[in-house]
Amino acid sequence: MATILNIETATTNCSVSIGVNGNVVSLLEENTPNYSHSEQLHVFISKVLKKASLRFNDLDAIAVSKGPGSYTGLRIGVSAAKGLCFSLDLPLIVVATLESMANQLKVAENAVIIPLLDARRMEVYSCVFNYKLEEIRKTKAEVIDENSFSDYLGNKKIFLIGSGAEKCKDVLKNPKFVFQDQLIPSANEMTLLSFQKFEASDFEDVAYFEPFYLKDFVLQQKKKA
């Protein structure tokens, strides 16, 4: 049996789950524009363990969302995961943020899923998956224009999901585009993916792993109330 703590802090959603053999047994998350991760993350970790009637010593691995996403959010999540791995002598698992987002959807054959996270101006972080949730184009940062994702117009539907989908609505007018900008990365979908990596012994070097920032750091200030 594999009991894994999953940490997702790549965006405004502070999300933590406990998975047992790939099934979610405890989940706690809060999506706020003020990036509450530094205040909430360790509280959430304690609460999901308590809800699952588990202790830290019951864990078999720690999983964290690796990015891309918020520089500060990723640093907080990865630092917490590394600290737990070192102190508990547990393996570190990393899950691609956009992959876990894609796993929120099940689509018909001959459709594609494009998770997008908002970057700066008209730029997004994006990756492309087929209906089997297989990656068919690697993650990159790109500026959205009227020709974006035109390579996939041969498919029945193109699902654009995540915060970056909002800025695509006024630019991409083909009816094949389906926008679901309300979807956010969550530790809920990380649970099965981290278990699959655990089964394959796909672990990271705790000392040397760094988040997948994709772009240089730009200071983000908290929004005023």
DOKOL-991890 format. One line per 4 residues: number of its first residue (from 0); for each residue x negated, y, z of C-alpha. Coordinates in steps of 0.5 Angstrom, whole numbers. Each point is the difference from the previous one (the first is absolute). Example, Ala and Ser with C-alpha at 12.3 -4.5 7.8 and 13.67 -1.06 7.14 Angstrom:
% DOKOL-991890
0	-25 -9 16 | -2 7 -2
END
This chain:
% DOKOL-991890
0	0 0 0 | -3 7 -2 | 3 6 4 | -3 7 -3
4	1 7 2 | 1 4 -6 | -1 8 0 | 2 4 -6
8	-2 8 1 | -1 2 -7 | 5 5 -1 | 5 3 5
12	3 -6 2 | -3 -3 7 | 1 -7 -1 | -2 -6 4
16	3 -8 0 | -2 -6 3 | 1 -6 -5 | 0 -7 1
20	-2 -5 -6 | 2 6 -4 | 7 1 3 | 1 7 4
24	2 -1 7 | -1 7 2 | 0 7 -3 | -1 7 2
28	-1 6 -5 | 2 7 0 | -1 5 -6 | -1 7 2
32	-3 5 -5 | -4 2 6 | -5 -6 0 | 1 -2 7
36	-5 -6 -1 | -5 2 5 | 5 1 5 | 5 -6 -1
40	-5 -6 -3 | -2 -3 6 | 7 1 4 | 3 -4 -6
44	-5 -5 0 | 1 -1 7 | 8 0 -1 | 0 -5 -5
48	-4 -5 4 | 4 1 6 | 6 -1 -5 | -2 -7 -3
52	-2 -2 7 | -8 0 -2 | -6 2 3 | -6 3 -4
56	-4 -7 2 | 6 -4 -4 | -2 4 -7 | -4 -4 -5
60	-2 6 -5 | 1 7 -1 | 3 3 -7 | 0 7 -2
64	2 4 -6 | -6 2 -4 | 3 5 -4 | 0 5 -4
68	3 5 4 | -1 5 5 | -7 1 2 | 2 1 7
72	5 -5 1 | -5 -5 -3 | -5 1 4 | 4 0 6
76	3 -7 -2 | -7 -3 -2 | -3 3 6 | 5 -4 5
80	0 -6 -4 | -8 0 0 | 0 1 8 | 5 -6 1
84	-4 -4 -4 | -6 1 3 | 3 0 7 | 4 -6 -1
88	-5 -4 -5 | 5 -1 -5 | 0 1 -8 | 2 6 -3
92	5 -1 -6 | 1 6 -5 | 6 1 -4 | 1 5 -6
96	5 5 1 | 3 0 -7 | 0 -8 0 | 4 0 7
100	5 6 -3 | 1 -4 -7 | 2 -6 5 | 6 4 2
104	4 -2 -6 | 2 -6 -4 | 1 2 -7 | 3 -4 -7
108	-5 -3 -5 | -3 5 -4 | 0 5 4 | -6 4 4
112	-1 3 6 | -4 6 1 | -1 3 7 | -3 7 1
116	-2 4 5 | 0 8 0 | -7 3 -1 | -1 7 -1
120	4 4 -5 | 2 -4 -6 | -5 -6 2 | 2 -7 3
124	-3 -6 2 | 3 -6 -4 | -1 -7 -2 | 5 -5 -4
128	3 -7 1 | 4 -4 -4 | 6 -3 3 | -4 -6 3
132	-3 5 4 | -7 -1 -3 | -4 6 -1 | -1 2 -8
136	-3 6 1 | -5 2 5 | 1 6 5 | -2 7 -2
140	1 7 1 | 4 4 -6 | 3 6 -2 | 7 -1 -2
144	3 2 -7 | 5 -2 -5 | -5 -5 -3 | -1 -3 7
148	2 -8 0 | 2 0 -7 | -4 -7 -1 | 5 -3 4
152	6 2 -4 | 1 -6 -3 | 3 -3 6 | 7 0 2
156	-1 4 6 | -6 4 3 | 1 1 8 | -3 6 3
160	0 0 7 | -3 4 6 | -2 7 1 | -3 1 -6
164	6 -2 -4 | 3 7 2 | -4 4 -4 | 1 -5 -6
168	7 2 -1 | 0 6 -4 | -5 -2 -4 | 1 -8 -2
172	7 1 -4 | 1 -7 -3 | 6 -4 3 | -5 -6 1
176	-3 4 6 | 4 -2 7 | -3 5 6 | 0 -3 7
180	-3 6 3 | 2 -2 7 | -4 -6 1 | -6 0 5
184	-6 -4 2 | 2 -5 5 | -3 -5 5 | 6 -4 -2
188	-2 -2 -7 | -8 -1 3 | 2 -6 4 | 1 -5 -5
192	-6 3 -4 | -5 0 6 | 2 -7 1 | -1 -2 -7
196	-7 3 1 | -1 -4 7 | 2 -6 -3 | -6 1 -6
200	-5 2 6 | 0 7 -4 | -3 4 5 | -4 7 0
204	-7 1 3 | 3 4 6 | -7 4 1 | 0 3 -7
208	7 0 -3 | 2 7 -2 | 7 2 -2 | 2 1 -7
212	1 8 -1 | -1 0 -7 | -1 8 0 | -4 4 4
216	3 3 7 | 4 6 0 | 2 3 7 | 8 -1 1
220	3 4 6 | 6 -2 3 | 6 4 -2 | 3 5 5
224	6 -2 3
END
